[in-house]
Amino acid sequence: MSSTLTPLSEIADVLRSAQRIAIAAHVRPDGDALGSVMGLALSLRAMGKEVYALLEDGVPTNLAFLPEVATVLTPPYADFEIDVAVALDTATHERVGEHTKAALARAPFLIDIDHHPTNPGYGQMNHVDGTEPAVGQIVYNLLQAGGFPITDAVMQHLFTAISTDTGSFQYSSTNARTHQIAAEMLTAGLDTARLAQLLYQTHPARRLLLLRAMLNEMDIRAEGRIASWQFTRALMDEVQVQPGDTEGLIDTLRMIDTVVTAVIFEEMPDGKIRVSARSKDQRLDVSAVCGQFGGGGHRMASGARMKGPIQVAAETFLTALEHEVRRLA
Amino acid sequence: MSSTLTPLSEIADVLRSAQRIAIAAHVRPDGDALGSVMGLALSLRAMGKEVYALLEDGVPTNLAFLPEVATVLTPPYADFEIDVAVALDTATHERVGEHTKAALARAPFLIDIDHHPTNPGYGQMNHVDGTEPAVGQIVYNLLQAGGFPITDAVMQHLFTAISTDTGSFQYSSTNARTHQIAAEMLTAGLDTARLAQLLYQTHPARRLLLLRAMLNEMDIRAEGRIASWQFTRALMDEVQVQPGDTEGLIDTLRMIDTVVTAVIFEEMPDGKIRVSARSKDQRLDVSAVCGQFGGGGHRMASGARMKGPIQVAAETFLTALEHEVRRLA
């Protein structure tokens, strides 16, 4: 393994000399995953390269409006050959998904570009920068470093990546460069307002039904400091949930002024319970609590998988969390 | 009246030579009104000037966290004397409020700075620029043009003004300069994430109770194209609503992808029903429907006052609205 902060110009050199490139991101892709993959893919295609965009779980319906997402490949993958593989926004190699990992392994050279600080650097070349708010921001810098084409479609994807991973420029990871990039994109003619409307101001009615269920069913404890919700398969079936419908729901729980930590428990098809935890207080490290259950992540945003049933998992996790919350004083 | 686009450097010259300055904005102040007034006031105070910040309706509770807002004056005003008056973000002179207008009239010179295109330019010096997304952005440019101090407290107010009036950089009025200013503020050390958290991610539990009630009670008709809600005094009393709690609720109704128009009916203390209507379709002019009931406004955002009871007003208005919606085909 080389350094985990290979200069972007060196990565650009490798991409420039390759002709067949596969680009992937993590399972259950979000805006940063899809946007980074397609932003890089469309720029490289504009240079005449053969580019395979691989997402184990495909394109979330809420992002299906983005340009050329119909070219994203999902398993089973055809027998294409590649010179270089790129994994974006994926903290561990396994997180690209089983089939996608196998497809990336067809290349003798893997580039790992990420902003998760826990990423060990599993590529032959790695650029892991935990200070970056979004991988989309790294990809934009990479395209500029290489002098690669930044078309309107590329900008749509990279703006989506940056905007969604910063909560529309609200999270603490947002830096001056984030706004500089947005300014450059506006100057280049990107219609950021249209993207914002499609990303944040347009939801299927399902989404409001989920929000309503959450507000009706949410559990508030520890003197209002913990807000949580159990998202059951029964509700998923009733509402006919699609990937992407739940994005940002946890932010609504977090909004309550007394809340210092918000948790959503989600029943997975395999019966496992997916835990998503957020902290609003620097002193409360939710990754430590998730770590008690084999999970991890960032201090302020973490996750874990627990055994069901969901009620038992929730009580177990919330008890551990409440213990930590009570230590805050 | 002079030109409506006096260069900011000339306005800065007038302010530099004045010693006693009153600054005001419109009644029912929002983030841009308060932030612009206090941003300019704190900069001028840092230059040693005697500055009176006047808001007819005072500081909204959701913005009370901002620095030095306790220095905002409300009527009845004391007998202070002023050399220059400034009206910010106020489309007509009357909109500063009756007492505030009288106080501003103590100065022989009024400066009118605004971004409402309908502002006629009612000052001795006017800078009305309808292309600016927020008056906070104009004030920031003014401070730079004059070389006036831009302290952290000044930035907190101007960032609040800019961020709230662009919906956190989402509205179509957002331009490259908006993001450049945010980048400059971050470079200067402003904690924009803290402000975003206080502005958007912190709500009293009351706010979620209102949202829950709305989602439980909302009326969807005309094949999902009309979403509406009756906000009753009974609920207001139950939740103990404060000014600012309801801001943006209508945006949640608007979010449903099938919806072309969203309406909130609100029972006022005098028994009248306040109607707020939004359109998402350029072809649907909600101001025309509001006009049928003595109201008006913009094509996409309008209002009216109707006689109660609320259920009758709602049915009457929705019937008229549905008639227009069905004409869209």
Interface residues (C-beta under 8 A of the other chain):
Chain A: G167 S168 F169 Q170 Y171 S172 S173 T174 N175 A176 R177 T178 H179 Q180 A182 A183 E184 L186 T187 T192 A193 R194 A196 Q197 Y200 Q201 T202 H203 P204 A205 R207 L208 L211 R212 L215 N216 I220 G224 D251 T252 R254 M255 I256 D257 T258 K280
Chain B: G167 S168 F169 Q170 Y171 S172 S173 T174 N175 A176 R177 T178 H179 Q180 A182 A183 E184 L186 T187 T192 A193 R194 A196 Q197 Y200 Q201 T202 H203 P204 A205 R207 L208 L211 R212 L215 N216 I220 G224 D251 T252 R254 M255 I256 D257 T258
